Amino acid sequence: MSVARTQTLVQLSDELLAQLDSRAAREGRNRSDLIREALAGYLAADREAEIDRLIVEAYTRQPQTADELAYADLSTRTMLANLEPWDAREGSAPAAR
């Protein structure tokens, strides 16, 4: 299945173009693939930052209650005690192997 694409002109400095070409040659890929991948990563990071901002904003408007925090703490400690090789209740470091 082919994906519809639109060609876009992007101007790059000679240095950036040289770095792009070097990476493309090293990975056996073309410029377009690398640029698409880099742009997708950049936009994904931007979306994640916006989600983080919204979460912080929501918790600022309506903070967790003491009961909610206590339950979260207990749940975390229980999970760690069941999954990790150290006793999470004591906060000790993992045992040497």
C-alpha positions, 0 to 999 in steps of 0.5 A: 500500500502506498502512502500519498505524499506531497513534495516540499522544498526545504532549504538547508545550510551546506553544513546541515546538508553535509551531515544529512548526506553523511548519515544517509550514506552511513545508513544506506538510506535517502535524504527524504527518509531521514528527514521524514523520520526526524520530522515525525520524531520532532512532532511526536515530542511536541505532542508529548510535551503538550500532553504533559503540559495539559496533565500538569495543568489539570493536576494544578486545577484539581490536585490529588487528595491525601487518600489518592496519594496514599493509595498511589504510594501503597500501590507503587510499593506493592508493585515494586516489592513484587517485581524487584529484587530489593525490599521497596518498603525499606528503600534499600538498593538492589542486592549485589549478584 
